[in-house]
Amino acid sequence: YTDERGQKTIIANITLDKKLVGVNKQLMMTIESKGKVLASGQLKILGEGEKFSGKVNFSDDDAPAHEKDE
């Protein structure tokens, strides 16, 4: 709903790339038309980041070959 009669609304669907934006970030979004700012606002992207176990598994192709001493 708008505050006053005659006001316009802007409706859009936007998908942000997770790799570029990430989680726990604060963004300022601005909508412009012909160089004029129509709207702006701040938003926060909340969530949990990726969790890493610290374990690394190498395949036989990745691991260097060791020579056995005889």
PyMOL Python script that loads the backbone (N, CA, C, O; Angstrom):
from pymol import cmd

cmd.read_pdbstr("""\
ATOM      1  N   TYR A   1       0.838  -1.184   0.000  1.00  0.00           N
ATOM      2  CA  TYR A   1       0.000   0.000   0.000  1.00  0.00           C
ATOM      3  C   TYR A   1       0.883   1.247   0.000  1.00  0.00           C
ATOM      4  O   TYR A   1       1.956   1.264   0.602  1.00  0.00           O
ATOM      5  N   THR A   2       0.417   2.273  -0.677  1.00  0.00           N
ATOM      6  CA  THR A   2       1.148   3.531  -0.703  1.00  0.00           C
ATOM      7  C   THR A   2       0.603   4.475   0.361  1.00  0.00           C
ATOM      8  O   THR A   2      -0.509   4.295   0.856  1.00  0.00           O
ATOM      9  N   ASP A   3       1.398   5.483   0.706  1.00  0.00           N
ATOM     10  CA  ASP A   3       0.995   6.443   1.734  1.00  0.00           C
ATOM     11  C   ASP A   3      -0.028   7.455   1.215  1.00  0.00           C
ATOM     12  O   ASP A   3      -0.912   7.891   1.951  1.00  0.00           O
ATOM     13  N   GLU A   4       0.104   7.818  -0.045  1.00  0.00           N
ATOM     14  CA  GLU A   4      -0.758   8.854  -0.599  1.00  0.00           C
ATOM     15  C   GLU A   4      -1.316   8.431  -1.946  1.00  0.00           C
ATOM     16  O   GLU A   4      -0.728   7.597  -2.635  1.00  0.00           O
ATOM     17  N   ARG A   5      -2.420   8.989  -2.310  1.00  0.00           N
ATOM     18  CA  ARG A   5      -3.026   8.736  -3.613  1.00  0.00           C
ATOM     19  C   ARG A   5      -2.092   9.256  -4.717  1.00  0.00           C
ATOM     20  O   ARG A   5      -1.490  10.322  -4.590  1.00  0.00           O
ATOM     21  N   GLY A   6      -1.987   8.481  -5.793  1.00  0.00           N
ATOM     22  CA  GLY A   6      -1.174   8.897  -6.923  1.00  0.00           C
ATOM     23  C   GLY A   6       0.264   8.405  -6.880  1.00  0.00           C
ATOM     24  O   GLY A   6       0.997   8.569  -7.855  1.00  0.00           O
ATOM     25  N   GLN A   7       0.684   7.803  -5.764  1.00  0.00           N
ATOM     26  CA  GLN A   7       2.046   7.275  -5.691  1.00  0.00           C
ATOM     27  C   GLN A   7       2.143   6.000  -6.519  1.00  0.00           C
ATOM     28  O   GLN A   7       1.166   5.267  -6.673  1.00  0.00           O
ATOM     29  N   LYS A   8       3.332   5.749  -7.046  1.00  0.00           N
ATOM     30  CA  LYS A   8       3.560   4.562  -7.861  1.00  0.00           C
ATOM     31  C   LYS A   8       4.368   3.539  -7.072  1.00  0.00           C
ATOM     32  O   LYS A   8       5.118   3.883  -6.158  1.00  0.00           O
ATOM     33  N   THR A   9       4.200   2.301  -7.438  1.00  0.00           N
ATOM     34  CA  THR A   9       4.982   1.227  -6.822  1.00  0.00           C
ATOM     35  C   THR A   9       5.815   0.544  -7.887  1.00  0.00           C
ATOM     36  O   THR A   9       5.454   0.528  -9.064  1.00  0.00           O
ATOM     37  N   ILE A  10       6.930  -0.017  -7.462  1.00  0.00           N
ATOM     38  CA  ILE A  10       7.813  -0.779  -8.347  1.00  0.00           C
ATOM     39  C   ILE A  10       7.869  -2.193  -7.796  1.00  0.00           C
ATOM     40  O   ILE A  10       8.203  -2.405  -6.630  1.00  0.00           O
ATOM     41  N   ILE A  11       7.541  -3.157  -8.643  1.00  0.00           N
ATOM     42  CA  ILE A  11       7.562  -4.558  -8.239  1.00  0.00           C
ATOM     43  C   ILE A  11       8.510  -5.306  -9.167  1.00  0.00           C
ATOM     44  O   ILE A  11       8.417  -5.174 -10.387  1.00  0.00           O
ATOM     45  N   ALA A  12       9.418  -6.089  -8.598  1.00  0.00           N
ATOM     46  CA  ALA A  12      10.367  -6.851  -9.402  1.00  0.00           C
ATOM     47  C   ALA A  12      10.839  -8.066  -8.622  1.00  0.00           C
ATOM     48  O   ALA A  12      10.845  -8.065  -7.391  1.00  0.00           O
ATOM     49  N   ASN A  13      11.225  -9.082  -9.337  1.00  0.00           N
ATOM     50  CA  ASN A  13      11.872 -10.260  -8.748  1.00  0.00           C
ATOM     51  C   ASN A  13      13.348 -10.188  -9.079  1.00  0.00           C
ATOM     52  O   ASN A  13      13.723 -10.000 -10.236  1.00  0.00           O
ATOM     53  N   ILE A  14      14.182 -10.338  -8.070  1.00  0.00           N
ATOM     54  CA  ILE A  14      15.625 -10.272  -8.256  1.00  0.00           C
ATOM     55  C   ILE A  14      16.248 -11.494  -7.596  1.00  0.00           C
ATOM     56  O   ILE A  14      15.914 -11.838  -6.462  1.00  0.00           O
ATOM     57  N   THR A  15      17.150 -12.142  -8.312  1.00  0.00           N
ATOM     58  CA  THR A  15      17.894 -13.273  -7.768  1.00  0.00           C
ATOM     59  C   THR A  15      19.358 -12.882  -7.692  1.00  0.00           C
ATOM     60  O   THR A  15      19.967 -12.515  -8.697  1.00  0.00           O
ATOM     61  N   LEU A  16      19.917 -12.961  -6.496  1.00  0.00           N
ATOM     62  CA  LEU A  16      21.327 -12.636  -6.298  1.00  0.00           C
ATOM     63  C   LEU A  16      22.153 -13.909  -6.343  1.00  0.00           C
ATOM     64  O   LEU A  16      21.745 -14.941  -5.811  1.00  0.00           O
ATOM     65  N   ASP A  17      23.308 -13.836  -6.975  1.00  0.00           N
ATOM     66  CA  ASP A  17      24.201 -14.987  -7.082  1.00  0.00           C
ATOM     67  C   ASP A  17      24.893 -15.213  -5.737  1.00  0.00           C
ATOM     68  O   ASP A  17      25.564 -14.325  -5.212  1.00  0.00           O
ATOM     69  N   LYS A  18      24.719 -16.403  -5.200  1.00  0.00           N
ATOM     70  CA  LYS A  18      25.280 -16.735  -3.883  1.00  0.00           C
ATOM     71  C   LYS A  18      26.801 -16.583  -3.866  1.00  0.00           C
ATOM     72  O   LYS A  18      27.366 -16.169  -2.854  1.00  0.00           O
ATOM     73  N   LYS A  19      27.467 -16.911  -4.966  1.00  0.00           N
ATOM     74  CA  LYS A  19      28.930 -16.820  -5.004  1.00  0.00           C
ATOM     75  C   LYS A  19      29.407 -15.370  -4.951  1.00  0.00           C
ATOM     76  O   LYS A  19      30.467 -15.093  -4.391  1.00  0.00           O
ATOM     77  N   LEU A  20      28.652 -14.458  -5.516  1.00  0.00           N
ATOM     78  CA  LEU A  20      29.052 -13.052  -5.523  1.00  0.00           C
ATOM     79  C   LEU A  20      28.663 -12.327  -4.241  1.00  0.00           C
ATOM     80  O   LEU A  20      29.406 -11.468  -3.767  1.00  0.00           O
ATOM     81  N   VAL A  21      27.512 -12.663  -3.680  1.00  0.00           N
ATOM     82  CA  VAL A  21      26.988 -11.921  -2.545  1.00  0.00           C
ATOM     83  C   VAL A  21      27.331 -12.595  -1.227  1.00  0.00           C
ATOM     84  O   VAL A  21      27.847 -11.940  -0.322  1.00  0.00           O
ATOM     85  N   GLY A  22      27.057 -13.886  -1.095  1.00  0.00           N
ATOM     86  CA  GLY A  22      27.335 -14.596   0.144  1.00  0.00           C
ATOM     87  C   GLY A  22      26.288 -14.330   1.212  1.00  0.00           C
ATOM     88  O   GLY A  22      25.257 -13.711   0.945  1.00  0.00           O
ATOM     89  N   VAL A  23      26.558 -14.800   2.416  1.00  0.00           N
ATOM     90  CA  VAL A  23      25.632 -14.620   3.526  1.00  0.00           C
ATOM     91  C   VAL A  23      26.233 -13.671   4.555  1.00  0.00           C
ATOM     92  O   VAL A  23      27.430 -13.382   4.540  1.00  0.00           O
ATOM     93  N   ASN A  24      25.371 -13.194   5.449  1.00  0.00           N
ATOM     94  CA  ASN A  24      25.748 -12.259   6.509  1.00  0.00           C
ATOM     95  C   ASN A  24      26.372 -10.985   5.925  1.00  0.00           C
ATOM     96  O   ASN A  24      27.397 -10.501   6.406  1.00  0.00           O
ATOM     97  N   LYS A  25      25.741 -10.464   4.898  1.00  0.00           N
ATOM     98  CA  LYS A  25      26.198  -9.235   4.245  1.00  0.00           C
ATOM     99  C   LYS A  25      25.093  -8.192   4.318  1.00  0.00           C
ATOM    100  O   LYS A  25      23.915  -8.526   4.446  1.00  0.00           O
ATOM    101  N   GLN A  26      25.483  -6.936   4.236  1.00  0.00           N
ATOM    102  CA  GLN A  26      24.531  -5.839   4.190  1.00  0.00           C
ATOM    103  C   GLN A  26      24.707  -5.140   2.843  1.00  0.00           C
ATOM    104  O   GLN A  26      25.826  -4.789   2.466  1.00  0.00           O
ATOM    105  N   LEU A  27      23.607  -4.937   2.118  1.00  0.00           N
ATOM    106  CA  LEU A  27      23.656  -4.351   0.782  1.00  0.00           C
ATOM    107  C   LEU A  27      22.824  -3.077   0.731  1.00  0.00           C
ATOM    108  O   LEU A  27      21.851  -2.921   1.469  1.00  0.00           O
ATOM    109  N   MET A  28      23.221  -2.177  -0.147  1.00  0.00           N
ATOM    110  CA  MET A  28      22.416  -1.004  -0.462  1.00  0.00           C
ATOM    111  C   MET A  28      21.956  -1.195  -1.904  1.00  0.00           C
ATOM    112  O   MET A  28      22.774  -1.305  -2.817  1.00  0.00           O
ATOM    113  N   MET A  29      20.637  -1.234  -2.100  1.00  0.00           N
ATOM    114  CA  MET A  29      20.076  -1.425  -3.431  1.00  0.00           C
ATOM    115  C   MET A  29      19.450  -0.116  -3.882  1.00  0.00           C
ATOM    116  O   MET A  29      18.697   0.507  -3.132  1.00  0.00           O
ATOM    117  N   THR A  30      19.759   0.305  -5.106  1.00  0.00           N
ATOM    118  CA  THR A  30      19.231   1.546  -5.665  1.00  0.00           C
ATOM    119  C   THR A  30      18.596   1.250  -7.010  1.00  0.00           C
ATOM    120  O   THR A  30      19.180   0.551  -7.838  1.00  0.00           O
ATOM    121  N   ILE A  31      17.401   1.780  -7.229  1.00  0.00           N
ATOM    122  CA  ILE A  31      16.707   1.633  -8.510  1.00  0.00           C
ATOM    123  C   ILE A  31      16.744   2.990  -9.198  1.00  0.00           C
ATOM    124  O   ILE A  31      16.287   3.993  -8.650  1.00  0.00           O
ATOM    125  N   GLU A  32      17.303   3.004 -10.421  1.00  0.00           N
ATOM    126  CA  GLU A  32      17.438   4.241 -11.176  1.00  0.00           C
ATOM    127  C   GLU A  32      16.741   4.114 -12.517  1.00  0.00           C
ATOM    128  O   GLU A  32      16.614   3.019 -13.065  1.00  0.00           O
ATOM    129  N   SER A  33      16.288   5.249 -13.042  1.00  0.00           N
ATOM    130  CA  SER A  33      15.733   5.316 -14.387  1.00  0.00           C
ATOM    131  C   SER A  33      16.224   6.602 -15.028  1.00  0.00           C
ATOM    132  O   SER A  33      15.949   7.695 -14.533  1.00  0.00           O
ATOM    133  N   LYS A  34      16.950   6.470 -16.132  1.00  0.00           N
ATOM    134  CA  LYS A  34      17.498   7.627 -16.863  1.00  0.00           C
ATOM    135  C   LYS A  34      18.333   8.518 -15.954  1.00  0.00           C
ATOM    136  O   LYS A  34      18.266   9.744 -16.040  1.00  0.00           O
ATOM    137  N   GLY A  35      19.118   7.896 -15.083  1.00  0.00           N
ATOM    138  CA  GLY A  35      20.013   8.629 -14.196  1.00  0.00           C
ATOM    139  C   GLY A  35      19.341   9.205 -12.959  1.00  0.00           C
ATOM    140  O   GLY A  35      20.016   9.805 -12.122  1.00  0.00           O
ATOM    141  N   LYS A  36      18.050   9.042 -12.822  1.00  0.00           N
ATOM    142  CA  LYS A  36      17.329   9.563 -11.656  1.00  0.00           C
ATOM    143  C   LYS A  36      17.067   8.418 -10.685  1.00  0.00           C
ATOM    144  O   LYS A  36      16.581   7.359 -11.083  1.00  0.00           O
ATOM    145  N   VAL A  37      17.387   8.631  -9.415  1.00  0.00           N
ATOM    146  CA  VAL A  37      17.164   7.606  -8.388  1.00  0.00           C
ATOM    147  C   VAL A  37      15.677   7.572  -8.059  1.00  0.00           C
ATOM    148  O   VAL A  37      15.108   8.561  -7.598  1.00  0.00           O
ATOM    149  N   LEU A  38      15.053   6.412  -8.304  1.00  0.00           N
ATOM    150  CA  LEU A  38      13.635   6.236  -7.995  1.00  0.00           C
ATOM    151  C   LEU A  38      13.419   5.719  -6.588  1.00  0.00           C
ATOM    152  O   LEU A  38      12.467   6.112  -5.915  1.00  0.00           O
ATOM    153  N   ALA A  39      14.303   4.836  -6.143  1.00  0.00           N
ATOM    154  CA  ALA A  39      14.163   4.241  -4.820  1.00  0.00           C
ATOM    155  C   ALA A  39      15.511   3.693  -4.369  1.00  0.00           C
ATOM    156  O   ALA A  39      16.368   3.367  -5.190  1.00  0.00           O
ATOM    157  N   SER A  40      15.684   3.599  -3.071  1.00  0.00           N
ATOM    158  CA  SER A  40      16.882   2.961  -2.527  1.00  0.00           C
ATOM    159  C   SER A  40      16.528   2.397  -1.157  1.00  0.00           C
ATOM    160  O   SER A  40      15.608   2.866  -0.486  1.00  0.00           O
ATOM    161  N   GLY A  41      17.270   1.399  -0.773  1.00  0.00           N
ATOM    162  CA  GLY A  41      17.026   0.777   0.524  1.00  0.00           C
ATOM    163  C   GLY A  41      18.150  -0.161   0.893  1.00  0.00           C
ATOM    164  O   GLY A  41      18.910  -0.605   0.033  1.00  0.00           O
ATOM    165  N   GLN A  42      18.253  -0.459   2.166  1.00  0.00           N
ATOM    166  CA  GLN A  42      19.266  -1.388   2.651  1.00  0.00           C
ATOM    167  C   GLN A  42      18.605  -2.716   2.970  1.00  0.00           C
ATOM    168  O   GLN A  42      17.462  -2.769   3.424  1.00  0.00           O
ATOM    169  N   LEU A  43      19.341  -3.780   2.727  1.00  0.00           N
ATOM    170  CA  LEU A  43      18.855  -5.105   3.098  1.00  0.00           C
ATOM    171  C   LEU A  43      20.004  -5.937   3.615  1.00  0.00           C
ATOM    172  O   LEU A  43      21.160  -5.731   3.246  1.00  0.00           O
ATOM    173  N   LYS A  44      19.669  -6.882   4.474  1.00  0.00           N
ATOM    174  CA  LYS A  44      20.663  -7.793   5.049  1.00  0.00           C
ATOM    175  C   LYS A  44      20.356  -9.197   4.576  1.00  0.00           C
ATOM    176  O   LYS A  44      19.202  -9.624   4.560  1.00  0.00           O
ATOM    177  N   ILE A  45      21.391  -9.903   4.193  1.00  0.00           N
ATOM    178  CA  ILE A  45      21.257 -11.309   3.809  1.00  0.00           C
ATOM    179  C   ILE A  45      21.760 -12.130   4.988  1.00  0.00           C
ATOM    180  O   ILE A  45      22.952 -12.136   5.294  1.00  0.00           O
ATOM    181  N   LEU A  46      20.847 -12.810   5.632  1.00  0.00           N
ATOM    182  CA  LEU A  46      21.192 -13.597   6.813  1.00  0.00           C
ATOM    183  C   LEU A  46      21.283 -15.069   6.458  1.00  0.00           C
ATOM    184  O   LEU A  46      20.591 -15.541   5.555  1.00  0.00           O
ATOM    185  N   GLY A  47      22.121 -15.781   7.154  1.00  0.00           N
ATOM    186  CA  GLY A  47      22.249 -17.217   6.924  1.00  0.00           C
ATOM    187  C   GLY A  47      23.519 -17.740   7.548  1.00  0.00           C
ATOM    188  O   GLY A  47      24.257 -17.020   8.220  1.00  0.00           O
ATOM    189  N   GLU A  48      23.746 -18.998   7.308  1.00  0.00           N
ATOM    190  CA  GLU A  48      24.964 -19.645   7.810  1.00  0.00           C
ATOM    191  C   GLU A  48      25.879 -19.922   6.638  1.00  0.00           C
ATOM    192  O   GLU A  48      25.441 -20.406   5.594  1.00  0.00           O
ATOM    193  N   GLY A  49      27.139 -19.617   6.814  1.00  0.00           N
ATOM    194  CA  GLY A  49      28.130 -19.882   5.787  1.00  0.00           C
ATOM    195  C   GLY A  49      28.444 -21.364   5.691  1.00  0.00           C
ATOM    196  O   GLY A  49      28.017 -22.166   6.522  1.00  0.00           O
ATOM    197  N   GLU A  50      29.199 -21.706   4.661  1.00  0.00           N
ATOM    198  CA  GLU A  50      29.586 -23.108   4.490  1.00  0.00           C
ATOM    199  C   GLU A  50      30.489 -23.535   5.644  1.00  0.00           C
ATOM    200  O   GLU A  50      31.320 -22.765   6.125  1.00  0.00           O
ATOM    201  N   LYS A  51      30.307 -24.760   6.069  1.00  0.00           N
ATOM    202  CA  LYS A  51      31.136 -25.301   7.142  1.00  0.00           C
ATOM    203  C   LYS A  51      32.082 -26.335   6.535  1.00  0.00           C
ATOM    204  O   LYS A  51      31.677 -27.207   5.767  1.00  0.00           O
ATOM    205  N   PHE A  52      33.336 -26.209   6.901  1.00  0.00           N
ATOM    206  CA  PHE A  52      34.350 -27.109   6.379  1.00  0.00           C
ATOM    207  C   PHE A  52      34.874 -27.975   7.513  1.00  0.00           C
ATOM    208  O   PHE A  52      35.100 -27.488   8.621  1.00  0.00           O
ATOM    209  N   SER A  53      35.068 -29.262   7.235  1.00  0.00           N
ATOM    210  CA  SER A  53      35.523 -30.189   8.261  1.00  0.00           C
ATOM    211  C   SER A  53      37.035 -30.159   8.437  1.00  0.00           C
ATOM    212  O   SER A  53      37.544 -30.563   9.483  1.00  0.00           O
ATOM    213  N   GLY A  54      37.752 -29.690   7.437  1.00  0.00           N
ATOM    214  CA  GLY A  54      39.206 -29.693   7.496  1.00  0.00           C
ATOM    215  C   GLY A  54      39.799 -30.968   6.935  1.00  0.00           C
ATOM    216  O   GLY A  54      41.017 -31.073   6.789  1.00  0.00           O
ATOM    217  N   LYS A  55      38.951 -31.948   6.617  1.00  0.00           N
ATOM    218  CA  LYS A  55      39.435 -33.198   6.038  1.00  0.00           C
ATOM    219  C   LYS A  55      39.631 -33.032   4.546  1.00  0.00           C
ATOM    220  O   LYS A  55      38.847 -32.361   3.874  1.00  0.00           O
ATOM    221  N   VAL A  56      40.682 -33.648   4.035  1.00  0.00           N
ATOM    222  CA  VAL A  56      40.954 -33.639   2.602  1.00  0.00           C
ATOM    223  C   VAL A  56      41.158 -35.074   2.162  1.00  0.00           C
ATOM    224  O   VAL A  56      41.963 -35.795   2.750  1.00  0.00           O
ATOM    225  N   ASN A  57      40.444 -35.492   1.140  1.00  0.00           N
ATOM    226  CA  ASN A  57      40.607 -36.831   0.594  1.00  0.00           C
ATOM    227  C   ASN A  57      41.179 -36.720  -0.812  1.00  0.00           C
ATOM    228  O   ASN A  57      40.607 -36.067  -1.685  1.00  0.00           O
ATOM    229  N   PHE A  58      42.324 -37.371  -1.011  1.00  0.00           N
ATOM    230  CA  PHE A  58      42.951 -37.373  -2.320  1.00  0.00           C
ATOM    231  C   PHE A  58      42.696 -38.712  -2.992  1.00  0.00           C
ATOM    232  O   PHE A  58      42.757 -39.762  -2.353  1.00  0.00           O
ATOM    233  N   SER A  59      42.414 -38.666  -4.268  1.00  0.00           N
ATOM    234  CA  SER A  59      42.307 -39.912  -5.019  1.00  0.00           C
ATOM    235  C   SER A  59      43.712 -40.372  -5.374  1.00  0.00           C
ATOM    236  O   SER A  59      44.670 -39.619  -5.195  1.00  0.00           O
ATOM    237  N   ASP A  60      43.851 -41.583  -5.869  1.00  0.00           N
ATOM    238  CA  ASP A  60      45.162 -42.106  -6.257  1.00  0.00           C
ATOM    239  C   ASP A  60      45.790 -41.255  -7.354  1.00  0.00           C
ATOM    240  O   ASP A  60      47.014 -41.145  -7.422  1.00  0.00           O
ATOM    241  N   ASP A  61      44.981 -40.658  -8.204  1.00  0.00           N
ATOM    242  CA  ASP A  61      45.517 -39.828  -9.288  1.00  0.00           C
ATOM    243  C   ASP A  61      46.079 -38.516  -8.739  1.00  0.00           C
ATOM    244  O   ASP A  61      47.040 -37.980  -9.291  1.00  0.00           O
ATOM    245  N   ASP A  62      45.491 -37.993  -7.656  1.00  0.00           N
ATOM    246  CA  ASP A  62      45.939 -36.725  -7.077  1.00  0.00           C
ATOM    247  C   ASP A  62      47.187 -36.884  -6.225  1.00  0.00           C
ATOM    248  O   ASP A  62      48.027 -35.985  -6.184  1.00  0.00           O
ATOM    249  N   ALA A  63      47.318 -38.014  -5.544  1.00  0.00           N
ATOM    250  CA  ALA A  63      48.435 -38.230  -4.627  1.00  0.00           C
ATOM    251  C   ALA A  63      49.695 -38.592  -5.410  1.00  0.00           C
ATOM    252  O   ALA A  63      49.628 -39.367  -6.365  1.00  0.00           O
ATOM    253  N   PRO A  64      50.843 -38.038  -5.013  1.00  0.00           N
ATOM    254  CA  PRO A  64      52.089 -38.390  -5.719  1.00  0.00           C
ATOM    255  C   PRO A  64      52.486 -39.835  -5.411  1.00  0.00           C
ATOM    256  O   PRO A  64      52.239 -40.346  -4.319  1.00  0.00           O
ATOM    257  N   ALA A  65      53.099 -40.470  -6.388  1.00  0.00           N
ATOM    258  CA  ALA A  65      53.555 -41.861  -6.202  1.00  0.00           C
ATOM    259  C   ALA A  65      54.812 -41.866  -5.353  1.00  0.00           C
ATOM    260  O   ALA A  65      55.729 -41.087  -5.615  1.00  0.00           O
ATOM    261  N   HIS A  66      54.882 -42.729  -4.336  1.00  0.00           N
ATOM    262  CA  HIS A  66      56.046 -42.845  -3.490  1.00  0.00           C
ATOM    263  C   HIS A  66      56.814 -44.094  -3.883  1.00  0.00           C
ATOM    264  O   HIS A  66      56.248 -45.162  -4.113  1.00  0.00           O
ATOM    265  N   GLU A  67      58.118 -43.918  -3.949  1.00  0.00           N
ATOM    266  CA  GLU A  67      58.954 -45.074  -4.255  1.00  0.00           C
ATOM    267  C   GLU A  67      59.284 -45.778  -2.950  1.00  0.00           C
ATOM    268  O   GLU A  67      59.610 -45.136  -1.952  1.00  0.00           O
ATOM    269  N   LYS A  68      59.199 -47.092  -2.964  1.00  0.00           N
ATOM    270  CA  LYS A  68      59.507 -47.866  -1.753  1.00  0.00           C
ATOM    271  C   LYS A  68      61.008 -48.157  -1.731  1.00  0.00           C
ATOM    272  O   LYS A  68      61.592 -48.528  -2.750  1.00  0.00           O
ATOM    273  N   ASP A  69      61.625 -47.985  -0.556  1.00  0.00           N
ATOM    274  CA  ASP A  69      63.040 -48.326  -0.396  1.00  0.00           C
ATOM    275  C   ASP A  69      63.129 -49.830  -0.150  1.00  0.00           C
ATOM    276  O   ASP A  69      62.383 -50.403   0.644  1.00  0.00           O
ATOM    277  N   GLU A  70      64.058 -50.437  -0.853  1.00  0.00           N
ATOM    278  CA  GLU A  70      64.222 -51.882  -0.677  1.00  0.00           C
ATOM    279  C   GLU A  70      65.486 -52.208   0.055  1.00  0.00           C
ATOM    280  O   GLU A  70      65.779 -53.381   0.289  1.00  0.00           O
TER     281      GLU A  70
END
""", "prot")
cmd.dss("prot")
cmd.show_as("cartoon", "prot")
cmd.util.cbc("prot")
cmd.orient("prot")
